[in-house]
């Protein structure tokens, strides 16, 4: 167990597109990884609150929230960003405790890259439709970009074996299917986009915005798959030289 400061593992030689974060910043984040874990746990708690879990509300679910709108069976696939921050908190915690887990790292990489980039994408694509305070808008935008930054540090503690990448692809591929194409029940379960309509407590998935959101999600799932497998290949090549 590494407490309270961690000793960053050696950085392997990877192309810039696989390791875009400067080594000094990677080392800083890994040295204070317990703080990173705590930050992500708090982000997860806020995320579930944002989707509607409220201990002060009747039934612990805020009225008109997405959890209130979605059927219970769909709840596991609704809070995508909070689940992603939970994955990365668990991935770093497992490493800090001396029990690194490749499956958690792969799930965290996919989640942080995909949701960390998808949210700023829709915030920009549908900027005029977001009726939120500018402070909340900026918080959502920059905090999600920080998720991408975190995801690109995971190569320091993970080799992204094919089996782990396959599990992450299955989970996030399944999310894409039920979020945009074949819902578990009712209508697609993706995070509500204000450019779509809310009528009588149900989401009306306007074709144009729905397709834009879907295209961004699918493209990012494919990108995460390519980057994770490329990291695996480049690491193996480097060790054979």
C-alpha positions as CSV (number, residue, x, y, z in Angstrom):
1,X,0.0,0.0,0.0
2,X,1.3,3.4,-1.0
3,X,0.3,6.1,1.6
4,X,0.1,9.0,1.6
5,X,2.2,9.6,-1.4
6,X,2.7,7.1,-4.2
7,X,5.9,6.3,-6.2
8,X,5.0,6.7,-9.9
9,X,6.1,3.8,-12.1
10,X,8.5,4.4,-14.9
11,X,7.0,5.9,-18.0
12,X,7.4,3.7,-21.1
13,X,8.2,5.3,-24.5
14,X,4.9,5.8,-26.3
15,X,3.9,8.0,-29.2
16,X,2.5,11.4,-28.3
17,X,-1.0,10.5,-29.5
18,X,-1.0,7.7,-26.9
19,X,0.6,9.7,-24.1
20,X,-0.2,13.4,-24.6
21,X,0.1,14.4,-21.0
22,X,3.6,15.7,-20.1
23,X,5.5,13.3,-17.8
24,X,5.8,15.9,-15.0
25,X,2.0,16.2,-14.8
26,X,1.6,12.4,-14.9
27,X,4.1,12.1,-12.1
28,X,2.3,14.8,-10.1
29,X,-1.0,13.1,-10.5
30,X,0.4,9.6,-9.6
31,X,2.3,11.0,-6.6
32,X,-1.0,12.4,-5.2
33,X,-3.1,9.6,-6.5
34,X,-5.1,9.3,-3.2
35,X,-6.2,12.9,-3.7
36,X,-7.2,11.9,-7.3
37,X,-9.2,9.0,-5.9
38,X,-11.0,11.2,-3.4
39,X,-11.8,13.8,-6.1
40,X,-13.3,11.2,-8.3
41,X,-15.4,9.7,-5.5
42,X,-16.8,13.2,-4.8
43,X,-17.4,13.6,-8.5
44,X,-19.2,10.3,-8.6
45,X,-21.4,11.4,-5.7
46,X,-22.2,14.7,-7.4
47,X,-22.9,12.9,-10.7
48,X,-25.5,10.7,-9.1
49,X,-27.1,13.7,-7.5
50,X,-27.1,15.5,-10.9
51,X,-29.0,12.6,-12.4
52,X,-31.5,12.7,-9.6
53,X,-30.5,10.8,-6.5
54,X,-31.4,13.2,-3.7
55,X,-31.6,12.1,0.0
56,X,-33.9,14.9,0.8
57,X,-36.4,14.1,-2.0
58,X,-39.4,11.8,-1.6
59,X,-38.2,8.3,-2.5
60,X,-34.7,9.7,-2.7
61,X,-35.3,10.7,-6.3
62,X,-35.7,14.3,-7.4
63,X,-38.8,15.1,-9.4
64,X,-38.3,15.5,-13.2
65,X,-34.8,14.2,-12.9
66,X,-33.5,11.6,-15.4
67,X,-33.7,8.9,-12.7
68,X,-37.4,9.9,-12.2
69,X,-38.0,9.6,-15.9
70,X,-36.2,6.4,-16.6
71,X,-37.5,2.9,-15.6
72,X,-35.6,1.3,-12.8
73,X,-34.2,-1.4,-15.0
74,X,-32.4,1.3,-17.1
75,X,-30.7,3.0,-14.2
76,X,-27.4,1.1,-14.5
77,X,-26.9,2.5,-18.0
78,X,-28.1,6.1,-17.3
79,X,-25.4,7.8,-15.1
80,X,-22.5,7.3,-17.5
81,X,-20.1,10.0,-16.3
82,X,-20.5,9.1,-12.6
83,X,-19.8,5.5,-13.4
84,X,-16.7,6.5,-15.4
85,X,-15.3,8.5,-12.5
86,X,-16.1,5.6,-10.1
87,X,-14.1,3.3,-12.5
88,X,-11.1,5.5,-12.4
89,X,-11.3,6.0,-8.6
90,X,-11.3,2.2,-8.2
91,X,-8.5,1.7,-10.8
92,X,-6.2,4.1,-9.0
93,X,-7.2,2.8,-5.6
94,X,-6.4,-0.8,-6.6
95,X,-3.0,0.2,-7.9
96,X,-2.3,2.2,-4.7
97,X,-3.2,-0.8,-2.6
98,X,-0.8,-3.0,-4.6
99,X,-3.5,-4.9,-6.5
100,X,-3.7,-3.2,-9.9
101,X,-6.6,-4.4,-11.9
102,X,-6.5,-4.4,-15.7
103,X,-10.2,-4.6,-16.1
104,X,-10.9,-1.6,-13.9
105,X,-8.1,0.3,-15.8
106,X,-9.6,-0.5,-19.2
107,X,-13.1,0.4,-18.1
108,X,-11.8,3.7,-16.6
109,X,-9.9,4.5,-19.8
110,X,-12.9,4.0,-22.0
111,X,-15.2,5.8,-19.6
112,X,-13.0,8.8,-19.0
113,X,-12.1,9.2,-22.7
114,X,-15.6,8.7,-24.0
115,X,-17.7,10.6,-21.4
116,X,-15.0,13.1,-20.8
117,X,-15.1,14.1,-24.5
118,X,-18.8,13.4,-25.3
119,X,-20.1,15.9,-22.7
120,X,-18.1,18.9,-23.9
121,X,-19.0,17.8,-27.5
122,X,-22.8,18.0,-26.7
123,X,-22.3,21.2,-24.6
124,X,-20.8,22.9,-27.7
125,X,-23.1,21.2,-30.3
126,X,-26.3,22.3,-28.4
127,X,-24.9,25.3,-26.5
128,X,-28.0,27.5,-27.2
129,X,-30.3,24.8,-25.7
130,X,-28.5,24.4,-22.3
131,X,-30.5,26.6,-19.9
132,X,-28.0,26.4,-17.0
133,X,-26.0,29.0,-15.1
134,X,-22.7,29.8,-16.8
135,X,-20.8,28.6,-13.8
136,X,-22.5,25.1,-14.0
137,X,-21.9,25.1,-17.8
138,X,-18.2,25.7,-17.3
139,X,-17.9,23.3,-14.5
140,X,-19.5,20.5,-16.6
141,X,-17.3,21.4,-19.6
142,X,-13.9,21.6,-17.8
143,X,-14.5,18.8,-15.3
144,X,-15.3,16.4,-18.1
145,X,-12.2,17.4,-20.0
146,X,-10.2,16.7,-16.8
147,X,-11.6,13.1,-17.1
148,X,-9.9,12.8,-20.5
149,X,-6.6,14.0,-18.9
150,X,-6.9,11.4,-16.2
151,X,-7.6,8.7,-18.7
152,X,-4.4,9.4,-20.6
153,X,-2.4,8.7,-17.4
154,X,-3.7,5.2,-17.0
155,X,-1.0,3.8,-19.4
156,X,1.4,4.2,-16.5
157,X,-0.4,1.6,-14.4
158,X,-1.9,-0.6,-17.1
159,X,-0.8,-2.7,-20.1
160,X,-4.4,-2.8,-21.5
161,X,-4.4,-6.6,-22.3
162,X,-6.8,-7.6,-25.0
163,X,-9.2,-9.4,-22.6
164,X,-9.6,-6.2,-20.5
165,X,-10.1,-4.0,-23.6
166,X,-12.7,-6.6,-24.8
167,X,-14.7,-6.2,-21.5
168,X,-14.6,-2.4,-21.7
169,X,-15.7,-2.5,-25.3
170,X,-18.6,-4.8,-24.5
171,X,-19.7,-2.6,-21.7
172,X,-19.5,0.7,-23.5
173,X,-20.7,-0.8,-26.8
174,X,-23.7,-2.2,-24.9
175,X,-24.3,1.3,-23.5
176,X,-24.2,2.8,-27.0
177,X,-26.8,0.3,-28.2
178,X,-29.3,0.9,-25.4
179,X,-28.6,4.6,-25.2
180,X,-29.3,5.3,-28.9
181,X,-30.6,2.4,-30.8
182,X,-32.4,-0.5,-28.9
183,X,-33.4,0.6,-25.4
184,X,-34.0,-1.9,-22.6
185,X,-37.5,-0.6,-22.2
186,X,-39.3,2.6,-23.4
187,X,-37.1,5.1,-25.2
188,X,-33.3,5.3,-25.6
189,X,-31.5,5.9,-22.3
190,X,-28.7,8.4,-23.1
191,X,-28.1,11.4,-20.9
192,X,-30.8,13.9,-21.6
193,X,-29.8,16.5,-24.3
194,X,-31.8,19.8,-23.9
195,X,-32.1,20.0,-27.7
196,X,-34.5,17.1,-27.4
197,X,-37.9,17.5,-25.8
198,X,-39.4,16.5,-22.5
199,X,-43.2,16.0,-22.9
200,X,-45.4,14.8,-20.0
201,X,-42.4,13.4,-18.2
202,X,-41.1,11.4,-21.2
203,X,-38.2,12.2,-23.5
204,X,-39.1,12.8,-27.2
205,X,-35.9,12.0,-29.1
206,X,-35.8,14.5,-31.9
207,X,-34.0,12.8,-34.8
208,X,-31.5,15.5,-35.5
209,X,-30.0,16.0,-32.0
210,X,-30.4,12.3,-31.3
211,X,-28.2,11.4,-34.3
212,X,-25.6,14.0,-33.4
213,X,-25.3,12.7,-29.8
214,X,-25.2,9.1,-31.1
215,X,-22.5,9.8,-33.7
216,X,-20.3,11.4,-31.0
217,X,-20.8,8.5,-28.6
218,X,-20.1,5.7,-31.2
219,X,-17.1,7.5,-32.6
220,X,-15.6,7.9,-29.1
221,X,-16.1,4.2,-28.3
222,X,-14.2,3.3,-31.5
223,X,-11.5,5.8,-30.7
224,X,-11.1,4.4,-27.2
225,X,-10.8,0.9,-28.6
226,X,-8.1,2.0,-31.1
227,X,-6.1,3.9,-28.5
228,X,-6.2,1.2,-25.9
229,X,-5.1,-1.5,-28.3
230,X,-2.5,0.8,-29.8
231,X,-1.1,1.3,-26.3
232,X,-0.9,-2.4,-25.9
233,X,0.9,-2.9,-29.2
234,X,3.4,-0.1,-28.6
235,X,4.3,-1.3,-25.1
236,X,5.0,-4.8,-26.4
237,X,7.1,-3.4,-29.3
238,X,9.1,-1.3,-26.9
239,X,9.8,-4.3,-24.6
240,X,11.0,-6.4,-27.6
241,X,13.5,-3.8,-28.8
